[in-house]
Amino acid sequence: MPDLAPQEDLLVIEALVEYHDTHADEYPERASHAKVVASAFAHEHGLMLKDALRQREWIEI
């Protein structure tokens, strides 16, 4: 996996949390794992999951 900038990591966290929220009923185990991975990414930056989501800035592509 390529090295990602911190804002890109936050984008991945946001996507994983959105996956969890969207698919928790349909795929509960997979959705739960997505949230665990999101939390691990946040922890790598010294953040709680909720704090990582607050820090996410829009990335212009």
Backbone hydrogen bonds, N-H to C=O, Kabsch-Sander energy under -0.5 kcal/mol:
donor,donor_aa,acceptor,acceptor_aa,energy
8,E,5,A,-0.8
9,D,5,A,-2.1
10,L,6,P,-2.1
11,L,7,Q,-1.5
12,V,8,E,-2.0
13,I,9,D,-2.4
14,E,10,L,-2.5
15,A,11,L,-2.3
16,L,12,V,-2.5
17,V,13,I,-2.4
18,E,14,E,-2.5
19,Y,15,A,-2.4
20,H,16,L,-2.4
21,D,17,V,-2.7
22,T,18,E,-2.4
23,H,19,Y,-2.6
24,A,20,H,-1.1
27,Y,23,H,-3.1
31,A,27,Y,-2.9
32,S,28,P,-2.3
33,H,29,E,-2.2
34,A,30,R,-2.1
35,K,31,A,-1.7
36,V,32,S,-1.9
37,V,33,H,-2.5
38,A,34,A,-2.2
39,S,35,K,-2.3
40,A,36,V,-2.0
41,F,37,V,-2.4
42,A,38,A,-2.3
43,H,39,S,-2.6
44,E,40,A,-1.9
45,H,41,F,-0.7
45,H,42,A,-1.3
46,G,43,H,-2.1
47,L,42,A,-2.4
52,A,48,M,-2.2
53,L,49,L,-2.1
54,R,50,K,-1.4
55,Q,51,D,-1.6
56,R,52,A,-0.8
60,E,58,W,-0.6
